Amino acid sequence: MQGANQGSGGKKLLRNSFIAGALLLGLAAATVAPKPQEKSARTDREKAAEAVRLNNLGVAYMNQRRSEAALKNFQQAYALDPNLFAARLNEGIALLDFQRTSITTGPST
């Protein structure tokens, strides 16, 4: 009788080992496989970084008194990341500066 019990115990052990192996394999596949949400999150981060870069470039143009170029960069930055308040604020400043310089220099006709 003990021989029959050991045989079924070996089958149980084999089955449990198989289940554990399958679970580990499934877990490994789940961690390695790229998730669509992570890809879109990465894209959002890249957009935010590009928006910050464009905003900084716009600030550099403002320091060079190139309001028109700065304005374009601020608008592009805001279009990429509407949460970047600095880009919207800088766009307003560039518009004011652009208006001021066009008033002092007169119409370009």
Backbone as JSON Lines, residues from 0, in Angstrom:
{"i":0,"aa":"M","n":[0.8,-1.19,0.0],"ca":[0.0,0.0,0.0],"c":[0.85,1.26,0.0]}
{"i":1,"aa":"Q","n":[1.92,1.22,0.69],"ca":[2.75,2.41,0.72],"c":[3.32,2.72,-0.66]}
{"i":2,"aa":"G","n":[3.58,1.76,-1.45],"ca":[4.09,1.99,-2.8],"c":[3.08,2.72,-3.65]}
{"i":3,"aa":"A","n":[1.78,2.45,-3.49],"ca":[0.73,3.13,-4.24],"c":[0.62,4.58,-3.81]}
{"i":4,"aa":"N","n":[0.77,4.85,-2.53],"ca":[0.7,6.23,-2.02],"c":[1.88,7.06,-2.52]}
{"i":5,"aa":"Q","n":[3.05,6.46,-2.58],"ca":[4.22,7.19,-3.04],"c":[4.08,7.53,-4.52]}
{"i":6,"aa":"G","n":[3.46,6.66,-5.29],"ca":[3.27,6.91,-6.71],"c":[2.32,8.08,-6.92]}
{"i":7,"aa":"S","n":[1.23,8.14,-6.18],"ca":[0.29,9.25,-6.34],"c":[0.89,10.54,-5.78]}
{"i":8,"aa":"G","n":[1.75,10.41,-4.76],"ca":[2.42,11.6,-4.22],"c":[3.4,12.18,-5.23]}
{"i":9,"aa":"G","n":[4.04,11.31,-5.98],"ca":[4.95,11.76,-7.03],"c":[4.21,12.47,-8.14]}
{"i":10,"aa":"K","n":[3.02,11.97,-8.47],"ca":[2.2,12.62,-9.5],"c":[1.73,13.98,-9.02]}
{"i":11,"aa":"K","n":[1.37,14.08,-7.74],"ca":[0.94,15.37,-7.17],"c":[2.08,16.38,-7.23]}
{"i":12,"aa":"L","n":[3.26,15.92,-6.86],"ca":[4.43,16.79,-6.88],"c":[4.73,17.26,-8.3]}
{"i":13,"aa":"L","n":[4.63,16.34,-9.24],"ca":[4.87,16.68,-10.64],"c":[3.82,17.69,-11.13]}
{"i":14,"aa":"R","n":[2.57,17.46,-10.78],"ca":[1.5,18.37,-11.2],"c":[1.68,19.75,-10.56]}
{"i":15,"aa":"N","n":[2.0,19.79,-9.27],"ca":[2.23,21.07,-8.59],"c":[3.44,21.81,-9.17]}
{"i":16,"aa":"S","n":[4.47,21.06,-9.52],"ca":[5.65,21.68,-10.13],"c":[5.3,22.27,-11.49]}
{"i":17,"aa":"F","n":[4.48,21.52,-12.24],"ca":[4.05,22.01,-13.55],"c":[3.24,23.29,-13.41]}
{"i":18,"aa":"I","n":[2.32,23.33,-12.46],"ca":[1.48,24.52,-12.24],"c":[2.35,25.7,-11.81]}
{"i":19,"aa":"A","n":[3.3,25.46,-10.91],"ca":[4.19,26.54,-10.46],"c":[5.03,27.06,-11.62]}
{"i":20,"aa":"G","n":[5.52,26.15,-12.45],"ca":[6.31,26.56,-13.61],"c":[5.49,27.38,-14.59]}
{"i":21,"aa":"A","n":[4.24,26.95,-14.82],"ca":[3.37,27.68,-15.74],"c":[3.07,29.07,-15.19]}
{"i":22,"aa":"L","n":[2.84,29.17,-13.88],"ca":[2.58,30.48,-13.27],"c":[3.8,31.39,-13.4]}
{"i":23,"aa":"L","n":[4.98,30.85,-13.16],"ca":[6.2,31.65,-13.3],"c":[6.42,32.1,-14.73]}
{"i":24,"aa":"L","n":[6.15,31.2,-15.67],"ca":[6.3,31.55,-17.07],"c":[5.31,32.65,-17.46]}
{"i":25,"aa":"G","n":[4.07,32.55,-17.0],"ca":[3.06,33.57,-17.26],"c":[3.44,34.91,-16.65]}
{"i":26,"aa":"L","n":[3.96,34.88,-15.44],"ca":[4.39,36.11,-14.77],"c":[5.55,36.76,-15.52]}
{"i":27,"aa":"A","n":[6.5,35.94,-15.96],"ca":[7.63,36.47,-16.71],"c":[7.17,37.1,-18.02]}
{"i":28,"aa":"A","n":[6.24,36.45,-18.7],"ca":[5.73,36.99,-19.97],"c":[4.98,38.29,-19.74]}
{"i":29,"aa":"A","n":[4.26,38.39,-18.64],"ca":[3.5,39.61,-18.35],"c":[4.41,40.79,-18.04]}
{"i":30,"aa":"T","n":[5.53,40.53,-17.4],"ca":[6.43,41.64,-17.07],"c":[7.28,42.07,-18.25]}
{"i":31,"aa":"V","n":[7.56,41.16,-19.17],"ca":[8.4,41.47,-20.33],"c":[7.59,42.12,-21.44]}
{"i":32,"aa":"A","n":[6.35,41.72,-21.62],"ca":[5.53,42.22,-22.72],"c":[5.24,43.71,-22.54]}
{"i":33,"aa":"P","n":[5.44,44.54,-23.57],"ca":[5.14,45.97,-23.46],"c":[3.64,46.19,-23.35]}
{"i":34,"aa":"K","n":[3.28,47.05,-22.44],"ca":[1.87,47.36,-22.24],"c":[1.52,48.6,-23.03]}
{"i":35,"aa":"P","n":[0.36,48.63,-23.69],"ca":[-0.03,49.79,-24.48],"c":[-0.1,51.07,-23.65]}
{"i":36,"aa":"Q","n":[-0.5,50.98,-22.4],"ca":[-0.6,52.17,-21.56],"c":[0.77,52.77,-21.3]}
{"i":37,"aa":"E","n":[1.78,51.9,-21.09],"ca":[3.12,52.42,-20.85],"c":[3.65,53.14,-22.08]}
{"i":38,"aa":"K","n":[3.33,52.63,-23.27],"ca":[3.8,53.27,-24.49],"c":[3.18,54.66,-24.65]}
{"i":39,"aa":"S","n":[1.89,54.77,-24.39],"ca":[1.25,56.08,-24.52],"c":[1.74,57.02,-23.43]}
{"i":40,"aa":"A","n":[2.03,56.49,-22.24],"ca":[2.56,57.34,-21.17],"c":[3.94,57.86,-21.56]}
{"i":41,"aa":"R","n":[4.73,57.0,-22.18],"ca":[6.04,57.42,-22.64],"c":[5.9,58.51,-23.7]}
{"i":42,"aa":"T","n":[4.94,58.35,-24.58],"ca":[4.7,59.35,-25.61],"c":[4.27,60.67,-24.98]}
{"i":43,"aa":"D","n":[3.44,60.6,-23.96],"ca":[3.03,61.82,-23.27],"c":[4.22,62.51,-22.62]}
{"i":44,"aa":"R","n":[5.1,61.71,-22.04],"ca":[6.29,62.3,-21.43],"c":[7.18,62.93,-22.48]}
{"i":45,"aa":"E","n":[7.29,62.29,-23.62],"ca":[8.11,62.85,-24.7],"c":[7.5,64.14,-25.23]}
{"i":46,"aa":"K","n":[6.17,64.19,-25.34],"ca":[5.5,65.41,-25.77],"c":[5.72,66.53,-24.76]}
{"i":47,"aa":"A","n":[5.62,66.2,-23.49],"ca":[5.83,67.22,-22.45],"c":[7.26,67.74,-22.49]}
{"i":48,"aa":"A","n":[8.21,66.85,-22.69],"ca":[9.62,67.28,-22.77],"c":[9.85,68.16,-23.99]}
{"i":49,"aa":"E","n":[9.24,67.81,-25.11],"ca":[9.38,68.62,-26.33],"c":[8.72,69.98,-26.13]}
{"i":50,"aa":"A","n":[7.6,70.02,-25.42],"ca":[6.93,71.29,-25.15],"c":[7.81,72.19,-24.29]}
{"i":51,"aa":"V","n":[8.45,71.61,-23.3],"ca":[9.36,72.4,-22.44],"c":[10.52,72.92,-23.27]}
{"i":52,"aa":"R","n":[11.04,72.08,-24.16],"ca":[12.16,72.5,-25.02],"c":[11.75,73.67,-25.91]}
{"i":53,"aa":"L","n":[10.56,73.57,-26.51],"ca":[10.07,74.65,-27.37],"c":[9.84,75.93,-26.57]}
{"i":54,"aa":"N","n":[9.32,75.79,-25.37],"ca":[9.11,76.95,-24.51],"c":[10.44,77.63,-24.2]}
{"i":55,"aa":"N","n":[11.44,76.82,-23.85],"ca":[12.77,77.38,-23.55],"c":[13.38,78.06,-24.77]}
{"i":56,"aa":"L","n":[13.18,77.47,-25.93],"ca":[13.67,78.09,-27.16],"c":[12.97,79.43,-27.4]}
{"i":57,"aa":"G","n":[11.67,79.46,-27.13],"ca":[10.92,80.71,-27.25],"c":[11.46,81.79,-26.31]}
{"i":58,"aa":"V","n":[11.81,81.39,-25.09],"ca":[12.39,82.35,-24.13],"c":[13.71,82.88,-24.66]}
{"i":59,"aa":"A","n":[14.51,82.0,-25.26],"ca":[15.79,82.45,-25.84],"c":[15.54,83.46,-26.96]}
{"i":60,"aa":"Y","n":[14.53,83.2,-27.79],"ca":[14.18,84.16,-28.85],"c":[13.7,85.48,-28.26]}
{"i":61,"aa":"M","n":[12.95,85.43,-27.18],"ca":[12.48,86.66,-26.54],"c":[13.68,87.49,-26.04]}
{"i":62,"aa":"N","n":[14.68,86.81,-25.5],"ca":[15.88,87.51,-25.03],"c":[16.64,88.15,-26.16]}
{"i":63,"aa":"Q","n":[16.47,87.62,-27.37],"ca":[17.11,88.2,-28.55],"c":[16.2,89.21,-29.24]}
{"i":64,"aa":"R","n":[15.06,89.5,-28.64],"ca":[14.06,90.44,-29.2],"c":[13.49,89.94,-30.53]}
{"i":65,"aa":"R","n":[13.35,88.63,-30.64],"ca":[12.75,88.01,-31.83],"c":[11.37,87.48,-31.45]}
{"i":66,"aa":"S","n":[10.45,88.42,-31.22],"ca":[9.12,88.09,-30.69],"c":[8.33,87.16,-31.61]}
{"i":67,"aa":"E","n":[8.46,87.36,-32.9],"ca":[7.68,86.54,-33.83],"c":[8.1,85.07,-33.76]}
{"i":68,"aa":"A","n":[9.41,84.82,-33.74],"ca":[9.91,83.45,-33.63],"c":[9.55,82.86,-32.27]}
{"i":69,"aa":"A","n":[9.65,83.68,-31.24],"ca":[9.3,83.23,-29.89],"c":[7.83,82.84,-29.81]}
{"i":70,"aa":"L","n":[6.99,83.66,-30.39],"ca":[5.54,83.42,-30.38],"c":[5.22,82.06,-31.02]}
{"i":71,"aa":"K","n":[5.85,81.76,-32.14],"ca":[5.61,80.47,-32.81],"c":[6.0,79.3,-31.91]}
{"i":72,"aa":"N","n":[7.13,79.43,-31.22],"ca":[7.58,78.36,-30.33],"c":[6.65,78.18,-29.14]}
{"i":73,"aa":"F","n":[6.18,79.3,-28.57],"ca":[5.25,79.2,-27.44],"c":[3.94,78.55,-27.87]}
{"i":74,"aa":"Q","n":[3.47,78.88,-29.06],"ca":[2.22,78.28,-29.56],"c":[2.39,76.79,-29.81]}
{"i":75,"aa":"Q","n":[3.53,76.4,-30.36],"ca":[3.79,74.98,-30.6],"c":[3.9,74.23,-29.27]}
{"i":76,"aa":"A","n":[4.55,74.85,-28.3],"ca":[4.7,74.22,-26.98],"c":[3.35,74.01,-26.33]}
{"i":77,"aa":"Y","n":[2.49,75.02,-26.4],"ca":[1.17,74.9,-25.79],"c":[0.31,73.86,-26.52]}
{"i":78,"aa":"A","n":[0.47,73.77,-27.83],"ca":[-0.29,72.76,-28.6],"c":[0.13,71.34,-28.19]}
{"i":79,"aa":"L","n":[1.42,71.14,-27.92],"ca":[1.89,69.83,-27.5],"c":[1.47,69.48,-26.09]}
{"i":80,"aa":"D","n":[1.5,70.47,-25.2],"ca":[1.16,70.21,-23.79],"c":[0.31,71.36,-23.25]}
{"i":81,"aa":"P","n":[-1.02,71.22,-23.33],"ca":[-1.9,72.28,-22.83],"c":[-1.8,72.5,-21.33]}
{"i":82,"aa":"N","n":[-1.15,71.6,-20.61],"ca":[-0.95,71.79,-19.16],"c":[0.28,72.64,-18.85]}
{"i":83,"aa":"L","n":[1.04,72.99,-19.87],"ca":[2.24,73.8,-19.66],"c":[1.82,75.27,-19.63]}
{"i":84,"aa":"F","n":[1.48,75.72,-18.44],"ca":[0.98,77.08,-18.27],"c":[2.02,78.12,-18.67]}
{"i":85,"aa":"A","n":[3.29,77.82,-18.45],"ca":[4.36,78.77,-18.79],"c":[4.34,79.11,-20.28]}
{"i":86,"aa":"A","n":[4.04,78.14,-21.12],"ca":[4.0,78.39,-22.57],"c":[2.88,79.36,-22.91]}
{"i":87,"aa":"R","n":[1.73,79.18,-22.27],"ca":[0.59,80.08,-22.53],"c":[0.88,81.49,-22.01]}
{"i":88,"aa":"L","n":[1.48,81.57,-20.85],"ca":[1.85,82.87,-20.28],"c":[2.89,83.57,-21.16]}
{"i":89,"aa":"N","n":[3.9,82.83,-21.58],"ca":[4.93,83.4,-22.44],"c":[4.37,83.81,-23.79]}
{"i":90,"aa":"E","n":[3.37,83.08,-24.27],"ca":[2.7,83.47,-25.52],"c":[2.06,84.85,-25.37]}
{"i":91,"aa":"G","n":[1.42,85.08,-24.24],"ca":[0.82,86.39,-23.99],"c":[1.86,87.49,-23.91]}
{"i":92,"aa":"I","n":[2.96,87.21,-23.25],"ca":[4.05,88.19,-23.14],"c":[4.63,88.49,-24.52]}
{"i":93,"aa":"A","n":[4.8,87.45,-25.33],"ca":[5.33,87.65,-26.68],"c":[4.36,88.48,-27.53]}
{"i":94,"aa":"L","n":[3.06,88.21,-27.37],"ca":[2.07,89.02,-28.11],"c":[2.13,90.48,-27.7]}
{"i":95,"aa":"L","n":[2.25,90.74,-26.4],"ca":[2.38,92.13,-25.92],"c":[3.65,92.77,-26.47]}
{"i":96,"aa":"D","n":[4.74,92.04,-26.42],"ca":[6.0,92.59,-26.93],"c":[5.94,92.8,-28.44]}
{"i":97,"aa":"F","n":[5.34,91.85,-29.14],"ca":[5.19,91.97,-30.59],"c":[4.34,93.19,-30.94]}
{"i":98,"aa":"Q","n":[3.28,93.42,-30.18],"ca":[2.41,94.58,-30.4],"c":[3.18,95.87,-30.11]}
{"i":99,"aa":"R","n":[3.93,95.86,-29.04],"ca":[4.69,97.05,-28.66],"c":[5.74,97.4,-29.72]}
{"i":100,"aa":"T","n":[6.43,96.41,-30.23],"ca":[7.46,96.69,-31.23],"c":[6.85,97.11,-32.56]}
{"i":101,"aa":"S","n":[5.68,96.57,-32.9],"ca":[5.06,96.98,-34.16],"c":[4.49,98.39,-34.06]}
{"i":102,"aa":"I","n":[4.1,98.81,-32.86],"ca":[3.58,100.18,-32.67],"c":[4.75,101.17,-32.77]}
{"i":103,"aa":"T","n":[5.88,100.86,-32.15],"ca":[7.01,101.8,-32.14],"c":[7.69,101.87,-33.5]}
{"i":104,"aa":"T","n":[7.7,100.79,-34.24],"ca":[8.37,100.81,-35.55],"c":[7.42,101.24,-36.65]}
{"i":105,"aa":"G","n":[6.14,101.23,-36.39],"ca":[5.16,101.61,-37.41],"c":[4.79,100.44,-38.29]}
{"i":106,"aa":"P","n":[3.8,100.64,-39.13],"ca":[3.38,99.55,-40.04],"c":[4.47,99.21,-41.02]}
{"i":107,"aa":"S","n":[4.54,97.95,-41.35],"ca":[5.6,97.48,-42.25],"c":[5.09,97.45,-43.69]}
{"i":108,"aa":"T","n":[4.67,98.57,-44.22],"ca":[4.19,98.64,-45.61],"c":[5.19,99.3,-46.49]}
